[in-house]
Amino acid sequence: MTKHPSPSESDLVVAYPRRANASEHEIASQEALASRLAALLGRRFEPGYRPSLYRDAPPPYYVPDRTIIGLVLAARLGITRAADLYGGVAPHSFVAGKSITHGLPDPHSKAPKAWVAGLAETLRDVVLTGYTAFTPQDAETAGMRLLKRGPLRIKPPDGTAGRGQVVVRNAAELHAALANQSVMAMRRLGLVLEEDLEDVATYSVGWSRVGKMEISYVGTQSLTPDNGGVSVYGGSELRLARGGFDALRALDLAPRERQAVDLACRYDTAVSTAYPELFASRRNYDIAFGRDASGQTRAGVLEQSWRAGGASLAELAAMQAFALSPSLATVRAATRERYGENQPRPIPQHLVFHGKDSAVGHISKSGGVLEDADGGA
């Protein structure tokens, strides 16, 4: 375990900031992460935290439910470095979402003032074919261009668990899908239009550091039907290494796992170079493998996450295993999300939420080290 904070440091870990309309399962997930992080850091979890109640105290360790936007806001909270939170700080709102994965449809297309146009060229070989649009006109231009290649996927840049995405196959479907998009959100965050793949396998590659504990991982995601029958994120199964990406590469990885790690690292380096103000203690990248409309095999980074996400519970379970067994070098862990009233209750050690949520209905969420974990953990 890491050392306890000094007298000049806060001994609190807090699930803050949090959206005002966060639902029960989202609150449970954020608080479960904060509680487990408190144990790792040798601190105590403080539920119901509000900055106004601790004005004269040192800043706590934050576990936000989103990427913090803006260095000024972060500094007001006392966040000035990656070690101050589990997550990240982005200099602009569009940097925190999917929008930076692709370039604009045309050189004269509108974009925020801080947009780094050269990033798209650097990322060309590590992402799928696609565009980011900040106006409905540019979105239509991008969509019509992509339809010449085959079906495309429209992706709100701040969407999670695959919700809000629409696959379109012709001009009529494109126009209908774009008509349902918020123009205000598009202007602020952008809208992603990307080639749609078939027979997709989605990999997760990530890195995180909590105190002195550093881990990296690669694994796969699964989909599951939600209570409305829509396929959404259903969990992750990860292979985690003690240490950074060099430690992960030293493992006996499968070819796709190794390719996914390479694509994620190249993406991470390119984005960090384009937006050097960005800092994060948790970095996660989703990589898709599949077939395009012509039947060719394609692979590319779909998006990044610099906040607590679906794989976070597995990450912290692995950190706990590493902390308890100093000789342990690698471990397997998983998260699971399932919908419906008849789902079995997870074991207490893995349980995060099990019940009816006001936003999504009945959901069961869990995460922990797998019983057949590497190294006998």
C-alpha positions in Angstrom: 0.0 0.0 0.0 1.1 3.6 -0.5 2.1 5.8 2.5 -0.4 7.8 4.4 -0.6 11.5 3.5 1.5 14.0 5.5 -0.1 16.4 7.9 -0.2 19.1 5.2 -2.1 16.8 2.8 -5.8 15.9 2.9 -6.6 12.4 4.0 -9.9 12.5 2.0 -10.9 10.7 -1.2 -14.1 12.1 -2.7 -16.5 11.2 -5.4 -16.6 14.7 -6.8 -17.5 16.5 -9.1 -20.7 14.7 -10.0 -23.5 15.5 -12.5 -26.6 16.9 -10.8 -28.8 14.3 -12.7 -26.5 11.3 -12.1 -28.6 8.2 -11.6 -28.4 5.6 -8.8 -26.1 3.1 -10.6 -23.8 6.0 -11.8 -23.5 7.3 -8.2 -22.9 3.8 -6.9 -20.1 3.2 -9.4 -18.4 6.5 -8.6 -18.6 5.9 -4.9 -17.3 2.3 -5.2 -14.3 3.6 -7.1 -13.6 6.3 -4.5 -13.9 3.9 -1.7 -11.5 1.4 -3.3 -9.1 4.2 -4.1 -9.2 5.4 -0.5 -8.0 2.0 0.6 -5.2 2.0 -2.0 -4.0 5.4 -0.9 -4.3 4.8 2.8 -6.9 7.6 3.1 -10.6 7.7 3.9 -13.6 8.0 1.6 -15.8 11.0 2.4 -19.3 10.6 1.0 -21.4 13.7 0.3 -18.4 16.0 -0.2 -18.9 19.7 -1.0 -16.0 22.1 -1.3 -17.8 24.8 0.6 -17.7 22.5 3.7 -13.9 22.2 3.5 -12.7 25.7 2.6 -9.7 25.8 4.9 -8.7 22.2 4.4 -6.1 20.9 1.9 -7.7 19.7 -1.4 -8.8 16.0 -1.3 -8.0 13.3 -3.9 -10.8 13.6 -6.5 -12.7 10.9 -8.3 -14.8 12.8 -10.8 -17.5 11.4 -13.0 -16.1 13.2 -16.0 -13.0 14.7 -17.5 -12.4 18.1 -15.8 -12.5 20.8 -18.5 -10.1 23.7 -18.2 -7.0 24.2 -16.2 -8.5 27.2 -14.3 -11.4 25.1 -13.0 -9.1 22.3 -12.1 -6.8 24.7 -10.2 -9.8 26.1 -8.2 -10.4 22.6 -7.0 -6.8 22.2 -6.1 -6.0 19.9 -9.1 -2.7 20.9 -10.6 -1.2 17.5 -11.6 -2.3 14.0 -12.5 -1.6 12.8 -8.9 -4.4 14.9 -7.6 -7.2 12.9 -9.2 -8.3 9.6 -10.7 -9.0 10.8 -14.2 -7.8 13.7 -16.2 -7.9 17.4 -17.1 -8.5 18.6 -20.7 -7.9 22.2 -21.8 -11.1 22.3 -23.9 -14.4 20.5 -23.9 -14.0 19.0 -27.4 -10.6 17.5 -26.4 -12.4 15.3 -23.8 -14.7 13.5 -26.3 -14.5 11.5 -29.5 -14.2 14.6 -31.8 -10.4 14.8 -31.8 -10.1 11.3 -33.3 -10.9 12.7 -36.8 -10.2 15.7 -38.9 -12.6 18.2 -40.5 -14.3 17.4 -43.8 -12.7 20.4 -45.6 -10.0 22.9 -44.8 -12.5 25.7 -44.6 -14.8 23.8 -42.2 -15.7 25.5 -39.0 -14.0 24.4 -35.7 -13.2 25.8 -32.3 -10.3 28.3 -32.1 -8.1 25.9 -30.2 -8.6 23.0 -32.7 -5.3 21.5 -33.8 -5.8 20.7 -37.5 -2.6 18.8 -37.9 -3.6 16.1 -35.4 -5.8 14.3 -38.0 -2.9 13.7 -40.3 -0.8 12.3 -37.5 -3.6 9.9 -36.5 -4.5 8.9 -40.0 -2.9 5.4 -39.8 -4.2 4.6 -36.3 -8.0 5.4 -36.6 -10.8 4.4 -38.9 -12.0 6.6 -41.8 -14.1 9.4 -40.5 -14.7 13.1 -40.0 -15.6 15.5 -37.2 -18.2 18.3 -37.9 -19.1 21.3 -35.9 -22.0 22.4 -38.1 -24.9 20.6 -39.7 -23.7 21.6 -43.1 -20.3 20.1 -42.6 -21.9 17.0 -41.0 -23.9 16.5 -44.2 -20.9 17.0 -46.4 -18.9 14.4 -44.3 -21.8 12.0 -44.3 -22.4 12.1 -48.1 -18.7 11.5 -48.7 -18.6 8.5 -46.3 -21.7 6.9 -47.8 -19.8 6.5 -51.1 -17.7 3.9 -49.1 -20.6 2.2 -47.4 -22.6 2.5 -44.2 -21.4 5.0 -41.6 -21.9 5.5 -37.9 -22.9 8.8 -36.3 -21.5 9.2 -32.8 -22.2 12.0 -30.3 -18.7 12.9 -28.9 -19.8 12.7 -25.3 -21.9 9.5 -25.5 -21.1 6.6 -23.3 -21.8 2.8 -23.4 -22.6 3.2 -27.2 -25.8 5.0 -26.5 -26.9 7.7 -29.0 -25.0 6.2 -31.9 -26.8 5.7 -35.2 -25.8 3.6 -38.3 -27.0 5.1 -41.6 -26.9 3.5 -45.0 -28.3 6.1 -47.4 -28.9 9.8 -47.8 -32.4 9.7 -46.4 -31.2 8.0 -43.2 -28.4 10.5 -43.0 -30.7 13.5 -43.2 -33.1 12.0 -40.6 -30.2 11.2 -38.2 -28.7 14.7 -38.5 -32.1 16.3 -37.9 -32.1 14.6 -34.5 -28.7 16.1 -33.4 -28.4 19.1 -31.2 -27.0 22.0 -33.2 -25.8 23.7 -30.0 -24.0 20.5 -28.8 -22.5 20.1 -32.3 -21.1 23.6 -32.3 -19.5 23.1 -28.8 -18.4 19.5 -28.9 -18.5 18.4 -32.6 -20.2 15.3 -34.1 -18.3 12.2 -35.3 -19.2 10.5 -38.5 -17.2 7.3 -39.1 -17.1 4.2 -41.3 -19.2 1.4 -39.8 -17.5 -2.0 -39.5 -19.0 -5.5 -39.4 -18.0 -8.4 -37.2 -16.5 -6.0 -34.8 -14.3 -6.9 -31.8 -13.5 -4.0 -29.5 -10.3 -4.0 -27.4 -9.5 -1.8 -24.5 -5.9 -0.6 -23.8 -5.1 1.6 -20.9 -2.8 2.9 -18.2 -3.3 4.3 -14.8 -1.3 5.5 -11.8 -2.6 5.8 -8.2 0.0 6.9 -5.7 3.1 4.9 -6.6 1.0 2.1 -8.1 1.3 2.0 -11.9 -0.6 -0.5 -14.2 -1.3 -1.0 -17.8 -3.7 -3.4 -19.6 -5.2 -4.8 -22.7 -8.4 -6.7 -23.1 -11.8 -7.0 -24.8 -15.2 -5.4 -24.4 -18.5 -7.2 -24.7 -22.0 -5.9 -25.6 -25.3 -6.8 -23.9 -28.9 -5.8 -24.5 -30.3 -3.2 -22.2 -33.8 -3.1 -20.9 -35.0 -1.7 -24.2 -33.2 -4.4 -26.3 -30.5 -2.0 -27.5 -26.9 -3.3 -27.6 -24.8 -1.4 -25.1 -21.6 -1.9 -23.2 -21.7 -5.1 -21.2 -18.3 -5.3 -19.5 -14.5 -5.7 -20.0 -12.1 -8.6 -19.5 -8.6 -7.4 -19.0 -5.0 -8.6 -18.7 -3.1 -6.2 -16.5 0.6 -5.7 -15.9 2.3 -4.1 -13.0 4.0 -1.1 -14.6 3.7 0.9 -17.8 3.3 -0.1 -21.4 6.8 -1.6 -21.6 5.8 -4.1 -18.9 2.6 -4.9 -20.8 4.5 -5.4 -24.1 6.8 -7.8 -22.2 3.9 -10.2 -21.7 3.1 -13.0 -24.1 0.4 -11.1 -26.0 -1.7 -12.3 -28.9 -1.1 -10.5 -32.2 -4.3 -8.5 -32.0 -3.6 -7.5 -28.4 -0.1 -6.4 -29.4 -1.5 -4.4 -32.4 -4.1 -2.8 -30.1 -1.4 -1.7 -27.7 0.6 -0.2 -30.5 -2.3 1.7 -31.9 -3.3 3.1 -28.5 0.2 4.2 -27.7 0.6 6.0 -31.0 -2.8 7.7 -30.5 -1.8 8.7 -26.9 1.5 10.2 -28.0 -0.1 12.2 -30.9 -2.8 13.7 -28.7 -0.5 14.5 -25.9 1.8 16.3 -28.4 -1.1 18.2 -30.0 -2.6 19.3 -26.6 0.3 19.4 -24.1 -1.9 21.0 -21.4 -3.7 17.7 -21.0 -2.8 15.6 -18.0 -4.3 12.4 -16.7 -3.7 9.6 -14.2 -6.0 7.3 -16.1 -5.9 6.8 -19.9 -8.1 4.4 -21.8 -8.4 3.7 -25.5 -11.0 1.6 -27.4 -9.7 -0.1 -30.5 -12.0 -1.8 -33.1 -11.2 -4.7 -35.3 -13.6 -5.6 -38.1 -14.4 -5.6 -41.8 -15.4 -2.6 -43.9 -18.0 -2.4 -46.6 -15.5 -3.9 -49.2 -14.7 -6.8 -46.9 -11.3 -5.6 -46.0 -10.0 -6.0 -42.4 -9.7 -2.7 -40.6 -8.5 -1.7 -37.2 -8.4 1.7 -35.5 -8.8 3.6 -32.3 -12.4 4.6 -31.7 -12.0 7.0 -28.8 -10.2 7.9 -25.7 -11.2 8.3 -22.1 -9.5 10.3 -19.4 -12.0 9.7 -16.7 -13.4 6.8 -14.7 -15.0 4.4 -17.1 -16.3 0.9 -17.6 -12.9 -0.8 -17.1 -12.1 1.2 -13.9 -13.4 -1.4 -11.4 -11.2 -4.0 -13.0 -8.2 -1.6 -12.9 -8.6 -1.0 -9.2 -9.2 -4.7 -8.4 -5.9 -5.4 -10.1 -4.2 -2.6 -8.1 -5.5 -4.1 -4.9 -4.1 -7.6 -5.9 -0.7 -6.1 -6.8 -0.6 -4.2 -3.5 -1.4 -7.4 -1.5 1.1 -9.5 -3.5 4.3 -7.6 -4.2 5.7 -10.4 -6.4 2.6 -10.5 -8.6 3.5 -9.1 -12.1 0.3 -9.8 -14.0 -3.4 -10.5 -13.3 -6.7 -10.8 -15.0 -9.8 -8.8 -13.9 -13.2 -8.1 -15.3 -16.2 -5.8 -15.1 -19.7 -6.9 -15.9 -23.0 -5.0 -16.6 -26.2 -6.8 -17.2 -29.8 -5.7 -17.5 -33.1 -7.2 -16.4 -34.9 -8.2 -13.1 -33.7 -11.8 -13.3 -30.0 -11.2 -13.2 -28.1 -13.0 -10.4 -26.7 -10.9 -7.6 -22.9 -10.5 -7.8 -20.8 -11.8 -5.0 -20.3 -9.2 -2.3 -16.6 -8.6 -3.1 -17.5 -7.7 -6.7 -20.9 -6.0 -6.2 -21.3 -2.4 -7.2 -25.0 -2.0 -8.0 -27.9 -4.4 -8.2 -31.4 -3.1 -8.5 -33.7 -0.7 -10.3 -32.1 2.4 -11.6 -34.3 5.4 -12.4 -32.5 6.1 -15.7 -31.9 2.6 -17.2 -34.1 0.3 -15.2 -32.9 -3.0 -13.6 -29.1 -3.3 -13.9 -26.4 -5.4 -12.2 -22.8 -4.0 -12.1 -19.8 -5.8 -10.7 -16.0 -5.9 -11.0 -13.1 -7.8 -9.6 -10.1 -10.1 -10.1 -11.0 -13.3 -12.0 -10.6 -16.6 -10.1 -8.3 -18.0 -12.7 -6.1 -14.9 -12.6 -2.5 -15.0 -13.7 0.0 -15.6 -11.0 -2.5 -17.4 -8.8 -4.2 -14.2 -7.5 
